Amino acid sequence: MSHFTIEMLSDQCGVTMPNLRAWQRYGLLKPARDASGKRYYDYSHLLRIQLILKWLNEGVPVAEVSRLLKGEHATLSSQWELYQEKLLSALENPDTAKLRALLRRFGRELPAAALLDNVIRPLRLWLREGVNATQLTRRARFDTQLIEYAAFVLQGLRKRPADSLVMIPLSMTDPLDIWLEAIRFSAEGFRIDLLAEPVAQPDLDELQAEHYFLWSDAPLTPLQQVMVQHWQSEGRPLFTGGAGFSAPAQAEAPVSEATTAISDAG
């Protein structure tokens, strides 16, 4: 049977090492030991991780997952609102220490996608509904702490060898979108750099990396469509995200003019 280090296990299952170490502390995942006492993991741990991910993605709290793994009775109802309420409670305190600690704790407990889609994004939408000074201030404080948390995550990724990824917003109405996507991609194990502001026509030669991620929440212009096609024809390793990449292109100029503009720029 194949034996894995924690780094290899992380690559195999697509779960970050901070997640795996946190699950070990909670008793969800226990490494085996060889004759010399050295820790290792095998395929049984991969199967166990699949179960852990299934329950966590359904909103089952970590403590309940532990009971399920032991065959004990557990409450299976979704607990996403409890995570949100804890963050809201921390926001009521002017001291940011508790909010900072909760974000890091939840980031260790939950897969990045589950944290973003079921806790952070719904809570940001709720905070956006308020127009009074208190609600607006809390939204700004929350977003500031999310940027700090994303920077903390990205810095941690630099400690291990990995492919580099540059994240580039072409259009971005919400300035936090690129930071949230960076948290999502952190689970893929890239060493990530990002541009905090949109660049409609970026020069990729100024952004040397092994992979590129393009984000747009607005439909691509004809020039941008040709630009992306040009990069793809060059064999640039591109990821794309945002509603703009699935929306019809804006009719700003004929594609022939856009192609000429690309040629002139080159």
N, C-alpha and C positions, 0 to 999 in steps of 0.2 A: 504494500500500500504506500502511495506517495506521501511524503512528509513535507509540510510547508512551514516556513518561518512566518511571523506575523506580517511581514512585508509582502511575501508571496500570497498569503491568505487574502490580504487587502486587495491585491491585484486580481485574484481569482474571482472574488465575490463582489467587487465594486463597492466595498464599504471602506470608509476611511479608517486609518489606524486609530485616531482618537475615539471613533465610535466603538471599535473592537475593544480597546483598552477599557472604555467606560463599561461596556457590557460584561467584561471580565470582573470589574469591581462590583457590579450588581449581581454577580453569580450566574449570569445568563450563558456564559461561554467559559469553559475551563480547558486550558491546554493540557495535552498529555505530556508525559516525560519519558525519555529513553533510558537505557540502562545507566548512563552517566549522569542522569538527572537533568539533562537539557530539555527545555520545553519545545514542543512541536505541535503542529495541527495536521489533520488529515481530511479525507472526504466526508467523514461523519460530521466534522465541524462545518463544512460547506452546507450540508443538509440542515443542520441546526440553525445556521444563519438565515437560510431561506424561511424557516418558520418564524424566527425573530422578526425579520423584515415584514412578513405577511401581517403579523399581529400589530407591530408598530405602525404600519401604514394604515391599519384600520382604526388607529387611535387608542389602542390598548396601552395603558400606562406601563412603564418598565416594571414596576412591582407586580402588576398583574401578569405580565409576560413570564416573569420568574415562576409564579404559581402554576401557570399553564404548562411550562416546561417540566415541572415536577409532577404533573398530573393532578394538581389540586384544582378545586373550584375557583373560578375567577369571574369577575364582572366583565362582560365582553362588549358593553356599549361604548360608543366612541367618546373619548375624553378630550377632544380638541378644544372645546370651550373652556375646560379647566386650565389648559396651557395658556389660553388667551387671557383668562381672568387673572392668572398669576402675573402675567406681564403688565396688565392694566393696573393691578395693585401696586406693582413696583413703580409704574409711571406716576402714581399719586404721590410718591415720595420725591421731594426735590433732589435728594441725594441719588446720583446715578449708579452708585456702587451695586445695589441690589439688582437693578435692571441689567447691568453689564454682566453680573454673575449668572443671572437666569439665562441670558442668551447663550453664554458659553456652556452652561449646563445642558440646556435643551439641545444645543448643537452636538454635544457629546452623546446624548441619549438617542436622538432621532436621526434618521437619514436626512440629508440636506433637502431633497425634494419634498419629503413629508413636512418638514419644518416650514419650508417656504409656502407650499400650497395650502396647508391646512391650519397653519398658525399665523405666520407673519403677514401674508397677503390679505387674508380676511380681516385681520386686526387693523391693518393700514386702511382698508376700505371703510371700516366702521369709524375710525378716527377722522377720516376725510369728511364724514357727514356733518360734523359739528362746525359751527361758524363762530362760536364764542372764543374769547381769548384763551381760556383754559384748554379747550379742545385743540386749538391750533398750536398752542405751545407744546402740548403733549405730543402731537403729531411730529413737530419739528424735533423734539428731544428723542423720540423713538427712531426717526430716520437717522439722526446723528449717531445714535448708538449702533444702528444697523451697519452704517458705513464703518464705524470703528470695529465692529465684530467681523465684517468682511475682510478688513485689512489684517486683523489678527489671524484669520483663517489662512489668507494668502501668504502671510509671513511664515506660518508654520509649514506650508507646502514647500518652501525653499530649502528646507533642511534635508530633503532626500532627492536623489537624482531622478529626473523625470523630463518628459518632453515639455517644451515651452509653448505657451498659448497666449496670444495677444487678443484682447477683446475690444472691438471697435464699434461704437454706436454710429450709424449713419444718420439716424433720426431718432430722437428720444424725448418724448413729452414729459415723462416722469424721470427726473434725474437719478432716482435710485434704481431704475431698472437694471443698469449694467452691473451695479454692485450686487443685486440679488442674483443675477445670472452667474456672477463670479462665485457666489456661495454654492449655487447648484453645481457648477462645473468642478468645484473643489473635490467632489466625490469621485471624479474621474482621475485624480492624481496628477494633473498638470501643474507645472510651475506657471502661474498666471500673472500677466501684466494687463492693465486695462487703461483705456482712455476715459477720463471722467466726463468729457464733453463730446457732443456729436461732431463728427467730421464727415461732411456729405460726400467728399471725394478724396479719401485718404490715399497717401502714397505708401504702399506696403514696403517699399525699399527702405523707408525710414523706420520700419517696425519689424526688424528681423526676428523671426520666430519659426518654429517647426510647424505650428498650426495657427490658424486665424479664425476668430469667431466674429461674424458680422451681425449686428442687431439693428432692426429698424421697426418702429411702430407705425410708420407711414408707408403707403405704397411706393415702390421704387420708381424713380424717374427713368425715362428711356436711357439717359446717360448712365445712371447707376446700373441698370440692367446690363448694358453693354460692358460696363466696367467689370461687373461680377463675371460675366461670360468670358471676358478676356483673361481674368485671373484663373478661371477654371481651365481654359484652354492651355494656359501656361503650366498647369499641373499644381497650382497652389492648393495646399490642403486647407479647405474652407469648411467651417460650420456656419450655419445661419440660424437666426431666431427672431422672434417678434412677428406681430401681425402683418407687417409690411411685406414680408417675403411670401405670404400666401394671398395678398391682395393684388388686384389688377394694377398694372403700371400706370402712372400719371401721364396724361397726354400733353407733355410740355413741348416736345420737339420730335420731329421724325427720327426714327432709329438711325437712318443714314447720317443725319447731322450729328447724332450722338457718337456714332462710330468715327466720324471725322474728328470730333473733339478729342476722343481717346487717342487717335493717331497723332494729332497735333501735339498733345500733351507728352506722348512718348518721344 
